[in-house]
């Protein structure tokens, strides 16, 4: 990691947080309650708030037995996870029946925390009063306490996180997710996903959503502390949705440089629990990459929306190992020029060279070639559509076509075009490239005779 690529504290504050974040946006980020309101209003997934406590009278007038079996009690303006109590289940008590036998039943006003400690309604009341007095807030100012839905651990993280919910920190700049890391609670961090308190930070490749390397107390580690569980090579589920959710949270907050904390709900998927207008910089260690260089790359880009920003990020921030990962995942790699086998009406496979054109939406095939294969019979022509190309506007017939690309059978609807004067009789549009990685490198195909003939035929 080059020193010039690293983003330092002063640069973060002066060049990004101060320059790109409004005062109003920072106030929203400083308050979990205000953040929840903004996210809810804009439709960004976030855990439901069950109850708010603004003053002491709220504490004593509330029926604590109404609380669910699992929930989280938080200060609105708390720092570093301090003051948060996470309840996993209701406590059980032995009740003696008339016949002398005992039965386990749920207690109405006692619960068990994720740290396996028993806590009562009276304990919760005292804790809320501490929060209201500012025991956990910035500057010890009076605060608001609230109860929020419990988010458990997704099954993929159960053996990686110690008695707490891991989260994914995503740095978003101008609608582009530039860096991400998984934060895993440990015994030392007491179940909190906070690196300063002893949690593990695991870098995530933006392009693939796969973990790359892990850092613990600023040292690189390969396995979960105290176990043999590897921390690299973990595929984060719903990765594209994680990135989209983070970017949508950034847009909703009206902050242009932001850290978004995303949790993976076991049933509901990615949800935002917190945003940060001055996100920490240890994410650079976890990814072994400087933020400064990545931020410079996108500073002057015009990003249309969240989807556009995610596409940009996954294209330019993919690590070198991503090509190997796609092979291991079964994602096939194809070149711009390829050989495909088109299935004729008699089920014969005819091999022809094609161009893989990501600029075209739909696959197109030469009319005369389709006729030779017997594919233009009336029942196989399913529609006519208006098209616009370099030759102007026109109508094209659409036919069913089956072909094999890199061994994968693809059934599609292709448009008929006059391609007799073109280098290839068929182009493959991006509609039919799901599951493929397209390489813009012709060196791999230049050695093949069929490729050489394409260019000699055109020149002659």
C-alpha distance (Angstrom), angle and dihedral (degrees) to the residues before:
residue distance angle dihedral
X1 . . .
X2 3.82 . .
X3 3.79 116.7 .
X4 3.82 91.6 -131.5
X5 3.81 90.3 57.8
X6 3.82 94.5 55.4
X7 3.79 120.7 100.6
X8 3.80 111.5 -139.0
X9 3.81 130.5 -158.9
X10 3.81 95.8 -99.2
X11 3.80 93.7 45.2
X12 3.80 91.0 48.1
X13 3.78 91.7 52.3
X14 3.81 100.0 40.5
X15 3.80 102.5 33.3
X16 3.80 100.8 36.3
X17 3.83 119.0 8.4
X18 3.81 95.3 41.9
X19 3.80 96.3 35.8
X20 3.80 101.2 43.0
X21 3.81 104.3 27.8
X22 3.80 123.1 77.8
X23 3.80 122.8 -139.5
X24 3.81 90.4 -118.5
X25 3.79 91.1 52.1
X26 3.80 91.5 50.5
X27 3.81 90.5 53.4
X28 3.79 89.2 55.0
X29 3.81 91.6 49.6
X30 3.82 91.6 49.1
X31 3.81 91.5 57.8
X32 3.81 121.1 61.5
X33 3.81 89.9 -162.3
X34 3.81 93.4 53.1
X35 3.79 89.7 44.6
X36 3.80 89.6 53.1
X37 3.83 91.1 50.6
X38 3.81 93.1 50.4
X39 3.80 93.9 46.1
X40 3.80 92.6 46.6
X41 3.81 91.9 49.0
X42 3.81 92.6 51.7
X43 3.80 95.6 43.4
X44 3.81 98.2 -111.3
X45 3.85 108.8 149.7
X46 3.80 111.7 -106.6
X47 3.82 133.6 153.9
X48 3.80 114.3 -87.0
X49 3.82 119.6 -103.2
X50 3.81 108.9 -130.1
X51 3.82 102.1 -176.5
X52 3.81 139.3 1.0
X53 3.81 126.5 -153.4
X54 3.81 114.1 -158.6
X55 3.81 100.9 161.1
X56 3.79 139.3 17.7
X57 3.81 93.6 -101.1
X58 3.83 88.7 61.8
X59 3.80 88.8 61.1
X60 3.80 95.9 54.2
X61 3.80 97.2 39.5
X62 3.81 94.5 51.7
X63 3.81 121.2 97.6
X64 3.81 100.4 -130.4
X65 3.78 92.4 -169.5
X66 3.82 87.3 72.0
X67 3.81 90.9 69.7
X68 3.81 114.9 109.5
X69 3.80 124.7 -110.7
X70 3.82 91.5 -100.0
X71 3.81 128.9 31.3
X72 3.81 145.2 128.2
X73 3.82 124.4 -114.1
X74 3.81 112.0 -154.8
X75 3.81 143.2 172.4
X76 3.80 111.2 -122.7
X77 3.81 94.9 -135.1
X78 3.80 100.3 30.6
X79 3.79 123.4 141.2
X80 3.80 130.5 -135.1
X81 3.78 95.6 -4.0
X82 3.82 92.0 -61.6
X83 3.78 116.3 150.2
X84 3.80 95.2 22.0
X85 3.80 118.2 130.0
X86 3.79 116.1 -169.7
X87 3.79 116.6 -159.6
X88 3.79 116.6 -157.9
X89 3.81 102.7 179.8
X90 3.79 145.6 -15.2
X91 3.78 118.5 -85.5
X92 3.79 118.6 -107.8
X93 3.79 126.2 -132.7
X94 3.80 132.4 -166.6
X95 3.79 111.3 -116.8
X96 3.80 119.2 -168.5
X97 3.79 114.4 -134.0
X98 3.82 126.3 -147.4
X99 3.80 91.4 -100.0
X100 3.80 90.0 58.5
X101 3.81 95.8 -105.9
X102 3.80 121.5 123.1
X103 3.79 127.5 -127.4
X104 3.80 130.6 -164.1
X105 3.80 112.8 -125.9
X106 3.81 133.8 170.7
X107 3.77 115.7 -97.4
X108 3.79 114.0 -126.1
X109 3.80 97.4 -141.1
X110 3.81 106.3 25.6
X111 3.80 130.9 77.7
X112 3.81 142.7 178.0
X113 3.82 119.0 -121.5
X114 3.80 125.6 -141.9
X115 3.81 85.6 -101.0
X116 3.83 87.9 60.2
X117 3.78 93.8 -112.2
X118 3.80 122.4 140.2
X119 3.79 114.6 -122.8
X120 3.81 129.9 -179.1
X121 3.79 134.2 -151.9
X122 3.82 89.0 -103.6
X123 3.82 89.6 55.0
X124 3.81 90.0 51.4
X125 3.81 91.6 49.0
X126 3.81 91.6 53.8
X127 3.80 90.5 47.2
X128 3.80 92.4 51.4
X129 3.82 90.5 50.0
X130 3.82 88.6 53.3
X131 3.80 89.5 51.6
X132 3.81 92.1 49.7
X133 3.81 89.7 52.8
X134 3.81 90.6 53.9
X135 3.81 100.7 -106.2
X136 3.83 91.6 147.2
X137 3.81 104.1 23.2
X138 3.78 130.7 104.4
X139 3.80 108.4 -85.6
X140 3.83 90.4 4.4
X141 3.80 89.1 -87.7
X142 3.84 121.2 159.1
X143 3.78 110.1 -81.5
X144 3.80 144.1 -170.8
X145 3.81 123.7 -112.8
X146 3.78 124.1 -151.0
X147 3.79 140.9 -179.3
X148 3.80 116.9 -132.1
X149 3.79 135.8 -174.0
X150 3.80 114.5 -84.8
X151 3.80 115.9 -110.8
X152 3.78 111.4 -157.6
X153 3.77 128.6 -159.1
X154 3.78 120.5 -76.4
X155 3.80 110.3 -121.7
X156 3.81 92.3 -111.4
X157 3.83 90.1 62.4
X158 3.81 100.3 41.9
X159 3.80 95.3 98.3
X160 3.80 93.7 38.5
X161 3.81 103.5 51.9
X162 3.80 125.4 62.8
X163 3.83 113.0 -132.1
X164 3.77 95.4 -45.1
X165 3.77 144.4 78.1
X166 3.81 114.8 -91.3
X167 3.78 118.5 -142.7
X168 3.78 137.9 -159.9
X169 3.80 117.1 -125.7
X170 3.81 111.8 -152.6
X171 3.81 121.8 -172.7
X172 3.81 108.3 -146.9
X173 3.80 123.9 -170.1
X174 3.80 121.3 -177.1
X175 3.83 93.9 -22.1
X176 3.82 93.3 -46.8
X177 3.84 121.2 110.0
X178 3.80 102.0 -137.8
X179 3.82 103.9 176.0
X180 3.80 139.3 3.2
X181 3.77 140.6 -172.7
X182 3.78 137.6 -176.9
X183 3.82 114.0 -127.3
X184 3.79 114.3 -152.2
X185 3.83 121.6 -164.2
X186 3.81 115.8 -130.3
X187 3.79 136.2 -167.6
X188 3.79 88.4 -99.9
X189 3.82 92.5 53.2
X190 3.83 89.5 48.6
X191 3.77 92.7 -125.6
X192 3.80 95.2 -49.0
X193 3.80 121.2 129.8
X194 3.81 92.4 -135.3
X195 3.81 119.4 125.5
X196 3.83 93.8 -156.6
X197 3.81 89.5 57.3
X198 3.81 94.3 49.9
X199 3.81 106.4 -81.7
X200 3.82 119.6 141.8
X201 3.81 120.5 -111.9
X202 3.80 115.5 -148.9
X203 3.80 119.8 -168.8
X204 3.80 117.6 -130.7
X205 3.78 126.1 -153.7
X206 3.81 105.7 -123.3
X207 3.80 93.3 -147.9
X208 3.80 98.6 53.3
X209 3.81 106.9 17.0
X210 3.81 90.7 -125.2
X211 3.80 122.5 136.6
X212 3.80 115.0 -114.2
X213 3.82 112.2 -179.3
X214 3.80 138.6 -11.2
X215 3.80 134.5 -135.3
X216 3.81 127.9 -160.7
X217 3.81 121.0 179.8
X218 3.83 87.0 -11.0
X219 3.82 91.9 -58.2
X220 3.79 123.1 112.1
X221 3.80 115.2 -117.2
X222 3.79 132.6 -178.5
X223 3.79 100.5 -155.9
X224 3.79 139.4 38.4
X225 3.84 109.3 -85.3
X226 3.79 110.1 -92.0
X227 3.80 95.1 9.8
X228 3.81 144.3 68.3
X229 3.81 94.8 -116.9
X230 3.80 110.0 130.3
X231 3.78 115.3 -131.5
X232 3.80 99.5 -161.6
X233 3.79 125.7 75.2
X234 3.83 94.8 34.8
X235 3.80 112.3 145.7
X236 3.81 110.1 -139.6
X237 3.83 108.4 -138.5
X238 3.83 120.0 -122.9
X239 3.80 89.5 12.1
X240 3.79 97.5 165.8
X241 3.81 89.4 49.2
X242 3.82 89.9 50.4
X243 3.81 90.3 55.6
X244 3.81 93.5 43.3
X245 3.81 90.8 49.6
X246 3.82 91.5 50.4
X247 3.81 93.0 49.6
X248 3.80 92.6 46.6
X249 3.82 88.4 52.2
X250 3.80 89.8 52.4
X251 3.80 91.4 50.5
X252 3.82 91.4 47.8
X253 3.82 92.7 50.4
X254 3.82 93.3 52.1
X255 3.80 88.0 -135.0
X256 3.79 114.2 128.9
X257 3.82 97.0 -160.7
X258 3.77 113.4 42.4
X259 3.78 148.0 145.3
X260 3.80 113.4 -132.6
X261 3.81 121.1 -162.3
X262 3.80 111.6 -149.7
X263 3.80 124.8 -172.5
X264 3.80 124.8 -163.0
X265 3.79 109.4 -126.8
X266 3.84 108.9 -152.0
X267 3.83 92.0 -129.2
X268 3.81 107.6 14.3
X269 3.81 98.8 45.0
X270 3.84 127.0 -141.3
X271 3.82 116.8 10.4
X272 3.81 131.6 173.8
X273 3.81 115.8 -123.6
X274 3.80 101.0 170.7
X275 3.80 145.0 0.8
X276 3.79 128.1 -151.1
X277 3.80 126.8 -155.9
X278 3.83 91.5 -162.1
X279 3.81 105.1 34.5
X280 3.79 118.7 -167.6
X281 3.78 121.8 -99.1
X282 3.82 101.9 -134.3
X283 3.78 87.5 95.4
X284 3.82 85.0 81.3
X285 3.81 90.4 61.6
X286 3.79 92.3 48.3
X287 3.80 90.6 52.8
X288 3.82 95.7 34.6
X289 3.79 86.0 -134.6
X290 3.80 132.3 108.7
X291 3.79 119.8 -116.7
X292 3.80 93.9 -148.6
X293 3.79 94.5 69.6
X294 3.79 93.3 47.3
X295 3.79 93.0 47.6
X296 3.81 91.1 49.9
X297 3.81 90.0 53.8
X298 3.80 93.5 61.7
X299 3.80 102.4 29.2
X300 3.81 94.4 104.5
X301 3.81 99.3 32.8
X302 3.80 120.6 120.4
X303 3.80 103.7 -134.8
X304 3.81 114.9 -168.0
X305 3.80 102.6 -162.0
X306 3.81 144.5 -30.1
X307 3.79 94.3 -74.1
X308 3.80 91.2 51.3
X309 3.81 91.2 49.1
X310 3.80 92.9 50.5
X311 3.81 91.4 49.1
X312 3.80 90.3 51.7
X313 3.81 92.3 49.0
X314 3.80 94.9 48.2
X315 3.80 89.8 49.1
X316 3.82 100.9 48.5
X317 3.82 103.8 27.0
X318 3.81 99.7 51.7
X319 3.81 113.9 124.9
X320 3.80 124.6 -125.0
X321 3.80 93.5 -103.4
X322 3.83 92.1 60.1
X323 3.82 93.4 92.9
X324 3.81 90.4 56.6
X325 3.80 90.4 47.3
X326 3.78 92.8 53.7
X327 3.79 89.5 53.8
X328 3.81 91.5 50.4
X329 3.81 90.3 48.8
X330 3.77 92.2 52.0
X331 3.81 95.6 -107.4
X332 3.79 106.9 145.4
X333 3.78 123.0 -137.8
X334 3.81 119.7 -139.6
X335 3.78 134.0 -179.1
X336 3.78 128.2 -128.3
X337 3.81 88.2 -104.4
X338 3.79 115.7 47.0
X339 3.79 144.1 157.5
X340 3.81 117.1 -116.7
X341 3.79 133.9 -179.9
X342 3.80 114.6 -131.0
X343 3.81 117.2 -158.3
X344 3.83 114.2 -129.5
X345 3.80 126.5 -148.8
X346 3.82 87.9 -96.0
X347 3.85 89.7 54.4
X348 3.80 92.1 -108.7
X349 3.81 115.6 144.3
X350 3.80 112.7 -130.7
X351 3.80 116.7 -165.5
X352 3.80 118.6 -142.3
X353 3.82 136.7 159.9
X354 3.82 115.3 -107.5
X355 3.76 139.6 -178.8
X356 3.81 117.7 -119.1
X357 3.80 100.3 -141.8
X358 3.82 115.9 -172.9
X359 3.80 88.0 -179.5
X360 3.80 90.8 67.5
X361 3.80 121.0 72.1
X362 3.80 99.2 -158.0
X363 3.80 132.3 41.7
X364 3.80 114.4 -110.1
X365 3.82 129.0 -159.7
X366 3.82 132.9 -168.7
X367 3.84 113.8 -100.2
X368 3.81 95.5 -136.4
X369 3.80 92.5 47.7
X370 3.81 90.7 49.2
X371 3.81 89.8 50.1
X372 3.81 91.3 52.4
X373 3.81 88.9 53.6
X374 3.80 90.4 49.3
X375 3.80 93.6 -118.7
X376 3.81 98.3 128.9
X377 3.81 98.3 72.8
X378 3.84 111.3 132.3
X379 3.81 96.8 -106.7
X380 3.82 90.6 55.8
X381 3.82 93.5 53.3
X382 3.78 102.8 88.1
X383 3.82 103.7 174.2
X384 3.78 149.4 -20.7
X385 3.76 120.3 -119.5
X386 3.77 137.0 -171.6
X387 3.79 112.9 -112.4
X388 3.77 134.5 -173.6
X389 3.79 121.5 -154.1
X390 3.79 142.3 141.1
X391 3.82 89.9 -66.3
X392 3.81 91.8 54.9
X393 3.79 132.3 -110.0
X394 3.79 124.2 -25.6
X395 3.79 148.2 137.4
X396 3.80 123.5 -90.0
X397 3.77 131.3 -170.5
X398 3.79 116.9 -124.1
X399 3.81 121.0 -142.5
X400 3.79 137.9 -179.0
X401 3.81 112.3 -104.9
X402 3.79 132.3 -179.0
X403 3.81 118.9 -162.4
X404 3.79 140.0 158.8
X405 3.81 119.9 -125.7
X406 3.81 117.2 -174.9
X407 3.80 88.9 -19.6
X408 3.82 94.8 -51.7
X409 3.81 118.6 121.1
X410 3.80 111.7 -131.6
X411 3.79 124.8 -172.4
X412 3.78 112.5 -166.1
X413 3.78 147.9 149.9
X414 3.81 110.7 -107.1
X415 3.78 131.4 -171.8
X416 3.81 120.6 -123.2
X417 3.80 114.9 -124.0
X418 3.78 138.8 166.5
X419 3.78 101.9 -104.2
X420 3.81 99.6 152.5
X421 3.79 92.1 116.0
X422 3.78 93.2 43.9
X423 3.79 126.6 97.7
X424 3.82 92.3 -115.9
X425 3.79 132.1 29.1
X426 3.78 94.4 -139.4
X427 3.79 139.4 34.6
X428 3.80 123.9 -162.2
X429 3.82 113.6 -136.9
X430 3.79 125.2 -149.0
X431 3.84 90.2 -106.6
X432 3.82 86.6 76.5
X433 3.81 98.2 40.5
X434 3.80 99.6 82.4
X435 3.82 108.0 137.7
X436 3.82 93.8 21.5
X437 3.79 131.1 107.4
X438 3.81 111.0 -149.3
X439 3.81 116.7 -145.8
X440 3.79 119.3 -158.1
X441 3.81 91.4 -151.0
X442 3.79 116.7 115.3
X443 3.81 94.4 -179.6
X444 3.81 91.6 88.9
X445 3.82 94.5 56.9
X446 3.81 100.7 35.6
X447 3.82 90.3 87.6
X448 3.82 94.3 60.1
X449 3.81 119.7 97.5
X450 3.81 93.4 -137.5
X451 3.80 89.8 56.9
X452 3.81 93.1 49.1
X453 3.81 90.4 50.7
X454 3.80 91.0 55.8
X455 3.77 91.4 62.1
X456 3.80 98.5 37.4
X457 3.83 89.8 50.8
X458 3.78 90.7 53.1
X459 3.77 94.2 47.6
X460 3.81 95.5 48.7
